[in-house]
Each structure stands twice: as C-alpha cells, then as structure tokens.
Amino acid sequence: MENLRYTEGLNKLNEIDGEAGQNVINSLDDICPDLAKYIIEYPFGDIYQRDGLDLRTRELATVAALTALGHCHPQLSVHINGALNVGCTPSEVTEVILQMSVYAGFPASLNGMFVAKDVFKSRDIL
C-alpha cells in the first residue's frame, strides 16, 4: 500500500517532469528501487508540496543549482523540461543559466546553455 507522501510525490513528479521523470524512476527498478522511492517521497512528496514557492520558481532554482554544480547534465535536461512544463519561458531558463556564469563560472554556464539548447531543439522551440 502506497503512503500519501509517495502518492502526492508521484503526482507532483508527473505534473512537472511527465514522462522524463517516470523514465528516471523506471531506470532504477533493476538496481535500486529504494532510491526511486526516496526521490518520489522527499523532493516531490515533501519539498515540492510546500507553499513557500510556486513551481516556476522552484524549477528555476533547480535549473540554477544543477547548472552551478556543473556535472548533472541529465538531471539538468529533465529540469529544464520541467521548467518549461510549468510555464517558464525559454528566455527565463537561459537567463538563469547565464546568471550562473557569475557564481559558478563560465564553464558551468556554457555547459548548462548547451543542455538548454538541446532541450529547446527537442521541443522545436529553437
């Protein structure tokens, strides 16, 4: 029996990331389904459920963090798609990635911009 935290988290994951999020969860089935459960319950079941920020702001913050980390290209791709899915514009996405050039450096911003470019091309918006 699924708990409410898991159910609400899975619903929020699907709302934001759609098929891409489900693909991440499914990819863990054969190696570590517990990690998939934790991803659903904590970020999406707890944090994304909070009232303090709307989904657009949460996704832009996530894009910024993943860009700044500089080594999370698959996750950055998923969350750029998520940002677009919840109403962010391509311009807002590129601006937040550009902003990271100040705090994370040009290589991180450049790599993030190339991930955004690939996402935009896949969605026929570039």
OpenMM code with the backbone's topology and positions (N, CA, C; nanometers):
from openmm import Vec3, app, unit

residues = "MET GLU ASN LEU ARG TYR THR GLU GLY LEU ASN LYS LEU ASN GLU ILE ASP GLY GLU ALA GLY GLN ASN VAL ILE ASN SER LEU ASP ASP ILE CYS PRO ASP LEU ALA LYS TYR ILE ILE GLU TYR PRO PHE GLY ASP ILE TYR GLN ARG ASP GLY LEU ASP LEU ARG THR ARG GLU LEU ALA THR VAL ALA ALA LEU THR ALA LEU GLY HIS CYS HIS PRO GLN LEU SER VAL HIS ILE ASN GLY ALA LEU ASN VAL GLY CYS THR PRO SER GLU VAL THR GLU VAL ILE LEU GLN MET SER VAL TYR ALA GLY PHE PRO ALA SER LEU ASN GLY MET PHE VAL ALA LYS ASP VAL PHE LYS SER ARG ASP ILE LEU".split()
positions = [
    Vec3(0.0840, -0.1180, 0.0000),
    Vec3(0.0000, 0.0000, 0.0000),
    Vec3(0.0890, 0.1250, 0.0000),
    Vec3(0.0638, 0.2162, -0.0904),
    Vec3(0.1425, 0.3380, -0.1016),
    Vec3(0.0978, 0.4388, 0.0027),
    Vec3(0.1940, 0.5105, 0.0590),
    Vec3(0.1582, 0.6137, 0.1550),
    Vec3(0.1244, 0.7436, 0.0817),
    Vec3(0.0629, 0.8357, 0.1526),
    Vec3(0.0182, 0.9622, 0.0936),
    Vec3(0.1361, 1.0429, 0.0414),
    Vec3(0.2449, 1.0430, 0.1137),
    Vec3(0.3651, 1.1153, 0.0727),
    Vec3(0.4149, 1.0646, -0.0624),
    Vec3(0.4154, 0.9344, -0.0793),
    Vec3(0.4585, 0.8735, -0.2054),
    Vec3(0.3600, 0.9092, -0.3177),
    Vec3(0.2318, 0.8948, -0.2909),
    Vec3(0.1292, 0.9213, -0.3919),
    Vec3(0.1324, 1.0681, -0.4359),
    Vec3(0.1379, 1.1589, -0.3398),
    Vec3(0.1440, 1.3016, -0.3742),
    Vec3(0.2740, 1.3343, -0.4468),
    Vec3(0.3831, 1.2716, -0.4046),
    Vec3(0.5110, 1.2932, -0.4709),
    Vec3(0.5103, 1.2453, -0.6143),
    Vec3(0.4540, 1.1290, -0.6378),
    Vec3(0.4463, 1.0753, -0.7736),
    Vec3(0.3582, 1.1640, -0.8613),
    Vec3(0.2490, 1.2126, -0.8069),
    Vec3(0.1629, 1.3046, -0.8823),
    Vec3(0.2369, 1.4333, -0.9182),
    Vec3(0.3134, 1.4871, -0.8234),
    Vec3(0.3880, 1.6109, -0.8484),
    Vec3(0.4998, 1.5859, -0.9495),
    Vec3(0.5686, 1.4733, -0.9379),
    Vec3(0.6727, 1.4374, -1.0352),
    Vec3(0.6136, 1.4322, -1.1756),
    Vec3(0.4996, 1.3683, -1.1900),
    Vec3(0.4353, 1.3579, -1.3208),
    Vec3(0.3881, 1.4944, -1.3714),
    Vec3(0.3414, 1.5793, -1.2814),
    Vec3(0.2975, 1.7140, -1.3202),
    Vec3(0.4142, 1.7959, -1.3761),
    Vec3(0.5279, 1.7856, -1.3116),
    Vec3(0.6426, 1.8673, -1.3506),
    Vec3(0.7200, 1.8038, -1.4658),
    Vec3(0.7576, 1.6796, -1.4494),
    Vec3(0.8520, 1.6165, -1.5419),
    Vec3(0.7894, 1.5190, -1.6396),
    Vec3(0.6651, 1.4819, -1.6172),
    Vec3(0.5968, 1.3917, -1.7098),
    Vec3(0.6737, 1.2634, -1.7347),
    Vec3(0.6818, 1.2265, -1.8588),
    Vec3(0.7448, 1.1008, -1.8987),
    Vec3(0.8929, 1.0954, -1.8613),
    Vec3(0.9615, 1.2081, -1.8694),
    Vec3(1.1048, 1.2103, -1.8367),
    Vec3(1.1279, 1.1718, -1.6908),
    Vec3(1.0459, 1.2218, -1.6022),
    Vec3(1.0577, 1.1859, -1.4610),
    Vec3(1.0276, 1.0399, -1.4372),
    Vec3(0.9238, 0.9912, -1.5026),
    Vec3(0.8886, 0.8498, -1.4883),
    Vec3(0.9999, 0.7612, -1.5429),
    Vec3(1.0663, 0.8048, -1.6498),
    Vec3(1.1783, 0.7276, -1.7050),
    Vec3(1.2919, 0.7157, -1.6046),
    Vec3(1.3181, 0.8228, -1.5304),
    Vec3(1.4224, 0.8176, -1.4272),
    Vec3(1.3835, 0.7149, -1.3206),
    Vec3(1.2606, 0.7209, -1.2752),
    Vec3(1.2128, 0.6271, -1.1734),
    Vec3(1.2222, 0.4840, -1.2250),
    Vec3(1.1750, 0.4612, -1.3471),
    Vec3(1.1789, 0.3262, -1.4052),
    Vec3(1.3205, 0.2748, -1.4221),
    Vec3(1.4147, 0.3643, -1.4511),
    Vec3(1.5527, 0.3214, -1.4730),
    Vec3(1.6180, 0.2687, -1.3460),
    Vec3(1.5592, 0.2947, -1.2322),
    Vec3(1.6143, 0.2471, -1.1055),
    Vec3(1.5547, 0.1146, -1.0592),
    Vec3(1.4509, 0.0664, -1.1286),
    Vec3(1.3816, -0.0565, -1.0885),
    Vec3(1.4747, -0.1750, -1.0675),
    Vec3(1.5709, -0.1922, -1.1575),
    Vec3(1.6536, -0.3131, -1.1515),
    Vec3(1.7818, -0.2962, -1.0706),
    Vec3(1.8098, -0.1750, -1.0255),
    Vec3(1.9325, -0.1573, -0.9483),
    Vec3(1.9079, -0.1044, -0.8072),
    Vec3(1.8163, -0.0103, -0.7914),
    Vec3(1.7918, 0.0456, -0.6581),
    Vec3(1.6547, 0.1126, -0.6512),
    Vec3(1.5493, 0.0324, -0.6437),
    Vec3(1.4152, 0.0909, -0.6372),
    Vec3(1.3952, 0.1791, -0.5133),
    Vec3(1.4725, 0.1560, -0.4079),
    Vec3(1.4609, 0.2424, -0.2898),
    Vec3(1.4983, 0.3866, -0.3232),
    Vec3(1.6001, 0.4062, -0.4084),
    Vec3(1.6377, 0.5417, -0.4476),
    Vec3(1.5218, 0.6097, -0.5207),
    Vec3(1.4540, 0.5356, -0.6068),
    Vec3(1.3370, 0.5910, -0.6763),
    Vec3(1.2304, 0.6323, -0.5748),
    Vec3(1.2076, 0.5490, -0.4769),
    Vec3(1.1090, 0.5794, -0.3726),
    Vec3(1.1488, 0.7063, -0.2973),
    Vec3(1.2765, 0.7176, -0.2620),
    Vec3(1.3223, 0.8357, -0.1888),
    Vec3(1.3093, 0.9618, -0.2738),
    Vec3(1.3379, 0.9520, -0.4028),
    Vec3(1.3233, 1.0667, -0.4937),
    Vec3(1.1777, 1.1113, -0.4995),
    Vec3(1.0884, 1.0163, -0.5066),
    Vec3(0.9455, 1.0492, -0.5120),
    Vec3(0.8995, 1.1112, -0.3799),
    Vec3(0.9392, 1.0500, -0.2683),
    Vec3(0.8880, 1.0943, -0.1387),
    Vec3(0.9484, 1.2260, -0.0893),
    Vec3(1.0799, 1.2394, -0.0979),
    Vec3(1.1391, 1.3596, -0.0372),
    Vec3(1.1282, 1.4833, -0.1263),
    Vec3(1.1953, 1.4886, -0.2416),
    Vec3(1.1840, 1.6136, -0.3183),
    Vec3(1.0412, 1.6435, -0.3632),
    Vec3(0.9741, 1.5417, -0.4181),
    Vec3(0.8429, 1.5677, -0.4778),
    Vec3(0.7275, 1.5502, -0.3794),
    Vec3(0.7439, 1.4656, -0.2799),
    Vec3(0.6394, 1.4445, -0.1801),
    Vec3(0.6443, 1.5436, -0.0655),
    Vec3(0.7642, 1.5959, -0.0375),
    Vec3(0.7801, 1.6910, 0.0731),
    Vec3(0.8104, 1.8329, 0.0224),
    Vec3(0.9243, 1.8506, -0.0408),
    Vec3(0.9723, 1.9852, -0.0745),
    Vec3(0.8839, 2.0534, -0.1790),
    Vec3(0.8556, 1.9856, -0.2887),
    Vec3(0.7742, 2.0473, -0.3946),
    Vec3(0.6292, 2.0706, -0.3513),
    Vec3(0.5864, 2.0121, -0.2417),
    Vec3(0.4498, 2.0308, -0.1913),
    Vec3(0.4361, 2.1567, -0.1060),
    Vec3(0.5461, 2.2165, -0.0677),
    Vec3(0.5426, 2.3324, 0.0218),
    Vec3(0.4836, 2.4548, -0.0476),
    Vec3(0.4292, 2.5447, 0.0332),
    Vec3(0.3632, 2.6646, -0.0186),
    Vec3(0.4574, 2.7816, -0.0434),
    Vec3(0.5791, 2.7789, 0.0060),
    Vec3(0.6675, 2.8946, 0.0032),
    Vec3(0.7072, 2.9454, -0.1341),
    Vec3(0.7137, 2.8581, -0.2333),
    Vec3(0.7493, 2.8960, -0.3703),
    Vec3(0.6543, 2.8275, -0.4674),
    Vec3(0.6263, 2.8946, -0.5785),
    Vec3(0.5461, 2.8283, -0.6815),
    Vec3(0.6365, 2.7349, -0.7634),
    Vec3(0.5752, 2.6530, -0.8468),
    Vec3(0.6515, 2.5543, -0.9243),
    Vec3(0.7493, 2.6198, -1.0215),
    Vec3(0.7121, 2.7314, -1.0804),
    Vec3(0.8022, 2.8012, -1.1732),
    Vec3(0.9315, 2.8401, -1.1010),
    Vec3(0.9160, 2.9002, -0.9835),
    Vec3(1.0322, 2.9445, -0.9069),
    Vec3(1.1155, 2.8256, -0.8617),
    Vec3(1.0505, 2.7205, -0.8167),
    Vec3(1.1241, 2.6001, -0.7744),
    Vec3(1.2046, 2.5419, -0.8903),
    Vec3(1.1449, 2.5373, -1.0069),
    Vec3(1.2163, 2.4805, -1.1218),
    Vec3(1.3306, 2.5710, -1.1669),
    Vec3(1.3124, 2.7017, -1.1650),
    Vec3(1.4229, 2.7917, -1.1996),
    Vec3(1.5366, 2.7790, -1.0981),
    Vec3(1.5033, 2.7651, -0.9704),
    Vec3(1.6064, 2.7449, -0.8677),
    Vec3(1.6797, 2.6126, -0.8911),
    Vec3(1.6067, 2.5113, -0.9312),
    Vec3(1.6671, 2.3814, -0.9577),
    Vec3(1.7579, 2.3880, -1.0796),
    Vec3(1.7134, 2.4571, -1.1840),
    Vec3(1.7981, 2.4756, -1.3027),
    Vec3(1.9261, 2.5489, -1.2636),
    Vec3(1.9140, 2.6509, -1.1810),
    Vec3(2.0321, 2.7246, -1.1366),
    Vec3(2.1279, 2.6342, -1.0590),
    Vec3(2.0749, 2.5573, -0.9661),
    Vec3(2.1601, 2.4704, -0.8840),
    Vec3(2.2297, 2.3636, -0.9685),
    Vec3(2.1552, 2.3001, -1.0576),
    Vec3(2.2143, 2.1950, -1.1411),
    Vec3(2.3174, 2.2526, -1.2375),
    Vec3(2.2912, 2.3737, -1.2873),
    Vec3(2.3903, 2.4406, -1.3715),
    Vec3(2.5163, 2.4684, -1.2910),
    Vec3(2.5007, 2.5220, -1.1719),
    Vec3(2.6154, 2.5571, -1.0880),
    Vec3(2.6971, 2.4337, -1.0487),
    Vec3(2.6300, 2.3227, -1.0261),
    Vec3(2.7037, 2.2004, -0.9927),
    Vec3(2.7943, 2.1586, -1.1080),
    Vec3(2.7454, 2.1761, -1.2292),
    Vec3(2.8286, 2.1563, -1.3468),
    Vec3(2.8480, 2.0138, -1.3938),
    Vec3(2.7955, 1.9170, -1.3241),
    Vec3(2.8166, 1.7771, -1.3625),
    Vec3(2.6870, 1.6957, -1.3608),
    Vec3(2.5767, 1.7634, -1.3813),
    Vec3(2.4453, 1.6994, -1.3696),
    Vec3(2.3639, 1.7174, -1.4965),
    Vec3(2.4260, 1.6979, -1.6107),
    Vec3(2.3584, 1.7275, -1.7374),
    Vec3(2.2292, 1.6497, -1.7591),
    Vec3(2.2228, 1.5203, -1.7276),
    Vec3(2.0934, 1.4514, -1.7467),
    Vec3(1.9836, 1.5096, -1.6579),
    Vec3(2.0177, 1.5401, -1.5330),
    Vec3(1.9184, 1.5968, -1.4421),
    Vec3(1.8819, 1.7391, -1.4844),
    Vec3(1.9801, 1.8136, -1.5323),
    Vec3(1.9530, 1.9493, -1.5805),
    Vec3(1.8561, 1.9464, -1.6984),
    Vec3(1.8757, 1.8527, -1.7878),
    Vec3(1.7855, 1.8377, -1.9017),
    Vec3(1.6423, 1.8107, -1.8554),
    Vec3(1.6273, 1.7192, -1.7609),
    Vec3(1.4939, 1.6875, -1.7081),
    Vec3(1.4307, 1.8121, -1.6468),
    Vec3(1.5089, 1.8893, -1.5714),
    Vec3(1.4508, 2.0044, -1.5019),
    Vec3(1.4324, 2.1262, -1.5918),
    Vec3(1.5088, 2.1370, -1.6990),
    Vec3(1.4774, 2.2418, -1.7971),
    Vec3(1.3439, 2.2090, -1.8621),
    Vec3(1.3244, 2.0834, -1.8969),
    Vec3(1.1935, 2.0424, -1.9482),
    Vec3(1.0847, 2.0691, -1.8448),
    Vec3(1.1128, 2.0363, -1.7191),
    Vec3(1.0167, 2.0615, -1.6121),
    Vec3(0.9824, 2.2087, -1.5999),
    Vec3(1.0835, 2.2943, -1.6088),
    Vec3(1.0598, 2.4389, -1.6014),
    Vec3(0.9672, 2.4838, -1.7141),
    Vec3(0.9928, 2.4348, -1.8332),
    Vec3(0.9058, 2.4689, -1.9468),
    Vec3(0.7655, 2.4133, -1.9269),
    Vec3(0.7567, 2.2933, -1.8697),
    Vec3(0.6260, 2.2302, -1.8460),
    Vec3(0.5394, 2.3083, -1.7479),
    Vec3(0.6025, 2.3789, -1.6533),
    Vec3(0.5242, 2.4525, -1.5534),
    Vec3(0.5131, 2.6007, -1.5859),
    Vec3(0.5503, 2.6398, -1.7082),
    Vec3(0.5231, 2.7747, -1.7538),
    Vec3(0.6409, 2.8694, -1.7657),
    Vec3(0.7612, 2.8240, -1.7370),
    Vec3(0.8775, 2.9104, -1.7576),
    Vec3(0.9015, 2.9264, -1.9071),
    Vec3(0.9548, 3.0400, -1.9446),
    Vec3(0.9851, 3.0643, -2.0849),
    Vec3(1.1288, 3.0225, -2.1137),
    Vec3(1.1594, 2.9946, -2.2401),
    Vec3(1.2989, 2.9671, -2.2747),
    Vec3(1.3918, 3.0814, -2.2334),
    Vec3(1.3456, 3.2040, -2.2456),
    Vec3(1.4259, 3.3193, -2.2065),
    Vec3(1.4572, 3.3174, -2.0566),
    Vec3(1.3594, 3.2826, -1.9746),
    Vec3(1.3840, 3.2741, -1.8300),
    Vec3(1.4867, 3.1660, -1.7990),
    Vec3(1.4770, 3.0542, -1.8684),
    Vec3(1.5729, 2.9453, -1.8469),
    Vec3(1.7139, 2.9900, -1.8841),
    Vec3(1.7287, 3.0516, -2.0005),
    Vec3(1.8628, 3.0931, -2.0415),
    Vec3(1.9170, 3.2048, -1.9521),
    Vec3(1.8296, 3.2919, -1.9033),
    Vec3(1.8755, 3.3978, -1.8127),
    Vec3(1.9289, 3.3411, -1.6817),
    Vec3(1.8607, 3.2404, -1.6275),
    Vec3(1.9085, 3.1835, -1.5007),
    Vec3(2.0404, 3.1081, -1.5236),
    Vec3(2.0551, 3.0444, -1.6381),
    Vec3(2.1818, 2.9773, -1.6693),
    Vec3(2.2924, 3.0812, -1.6889),
    Vec3(2.2627, 3.1897, -1.7575),
    Vec3(2.3592, 3.2979, -1.7749),
    Vec3(2.3994, 3.3571, -1.6395),
    Vec3(2.3032, 3.3761, -1.5508),
    Vec3(2.3307, 3.4280, -1.4161),
    Vec3(2.4318, 3.3402, -1.3429),
    Vec3(2.4301, 3.2113, -1.3682),
    Vec3(2.5232, 3.1203, -1.3014),
    Vec3(2.6666, 3.1403, -1.3473),
    Vec3(2.6878, 3.2082, -1.4614),
    Vec3(2.8257, 3.2366, -1.5042),
    Vec3(2.8971, 3.3241, -1.4012),
    Vec3(2.8215, 3.4074, -1.3300),
    Vec3(2.8795, 3.4946, -1.2290),
    Vec3(2.9229, 3.4149, -1.1052),
    Vec3(2.8427, 3.3163, -1.0668),
    Vec3(2.8640, 3.2470, -0.9401),
    Vec3(2.9266, 3.1085, -0.9543),
    Vec3(2.9087, 3.0450, -1.0683),
    Vec3(2.9621, 2.9098, -1.0883),
    Vec3(3.0709, 2.9058, -1.1951),
    Vec3(3.0862, 3.0142, -1.2685),
    Vec3(3.1896, 3.0221, -1.3705),
    Vec3(3.1354, 2.9977, -1.5106),
    Vec3(3.2168, 3.0409, -1.6058),
    Vec3(3.1780, 3.0277, -1.7457),
    Vec3(3.1641, 2.8830, -1.7917),
    Vec3(3.2537, 2.7908, -1.7509),
    Vec3(3.2363, 2.6530, -1.7976),
    Vec3(3.1015, 2.5927, -1.7557),
    Vec3(3.0613, 2.6145, -1.6312),
    Vec3(2.9324, 2.5609, -1.5860),
    Vec3(2.8172, 2.6238, -1.6625),
    Vec3(2.8226, 2.7550, -1.6827),
    Vec3(2.7167, 2.8237, -1.7555),
    Vec3(2.7135, 2.7801, -1.9017),
    Vec3(2.8288, 2.7683, -1.9616),
    Vec3(2.8376, 2.7245, -2.1011),
    Vec3(2.7809, 2.5837, -2.1182),
    Vec3(2.8201, 2.4936, -2.0296),
    Vec3(2.7681, 2.3567, -2.0382),
    Vec3(2.6174, 2.3527, -2.0145),
    Vec3(2.5689, 2.4324, -1.9201),
    Vec3(2.4249, 2.4404, -1.8962),
    Vec3(2.3504, 2.4947, -2.0157),
    Vec3(2.4096, 2.5924, -2.0829),
    Vec3(2.3448, 2.6524, -2.2002),
    Vec3(2.3334, 2.5498, -2.3133),
    Vec3(2.4350, 2.4659, -2.3279),
    Vec3(2.4280, 2.3629, -2.4315),
    Vec3(2.3209, 2.2577, -2.3994),
    Vec3(2.3021, 2.2285, -2.2719),
    Vec3(2.1928, 2.1381, -2.2336),
    Vec3(2.0595, 2.2036, -2.2690),
    Vec3(2.0455, 2.3325, -2.2363),
    Vec3(1.9217, 2.4051, -2.2702),
    Vec3(1.8987, 2.4045, -2.4205),
    Vec3(2.0025, 2.4269, -2.4965),
    Vec3(1.9902, 2.4275, -2.6423),
    Vec3(1.9362, 2.2940, -2.6933),
    Vec3(1.9886, 2.1843, -2.6400),
    Vec3(1.9399, 2.0514, -2.6797),
    Vec3(1.7932, 2.0322, -2.6427),
    Vec3(1.7552, 2.0779, -2.5232),
    Vec3(1.6160, 2.0654, -2.4809),
    Vec3(1.5264, 2.1496, -2.5718),
    Vec3(1.5661, 2.2714, -2.6006),
    Vec3(1.4854, 2.3588, -2.6851),
    Vec3(1.4704, 2.2991, -2.8246),
    Vec3(1.5788, 2.2450, -2.8781),
    Vec3(1.5704, 2.1803, -3.0103),
    Vec3(1.4757, 2.0617, -3.0073),
    Vec3(1.4807, 1.9822, -2.9017),
    Vec3(1.3933, 1.8642, -2.8936),
    Vec3(1.2461, 1.9029, -2.8830),
    Vec3(1.2197, 2.0232, -2.8379),
    Vec3(1.0826, 2.0733, -2.8245),
    Vec3(1.0442, 2.1662, -2.9385),
    Vec3(1.1314, 2.1765, -3.0385),
    Vec3(1.1084, 2.2635, -3.1546),
    Vec3(1.0822, 2.4080, -3.1150),
    Vec3(1.1588, 2.4576, -3.0177),
    Vec3(1.1459, 2.5983, -2.9812),
    Vec3(1.2768, 2.6732, -3.0025),
    Vec3(1.3658, 2.6142, -3.0801),
    Vec3(1.4902, 2.6829, -3.1165),
    Vec3(1.5165, 2.6627, -3.2636),
] * unit.nanometer
topology = app.Topology()
chain = topology.addChain("A")
for resn in residues:
    res = topology.addResidue(resn, chain)
    for name in ("N", "CA", "C"):
        topology.addAtom(name, app.Element.getBySymbol(name[0]), res)
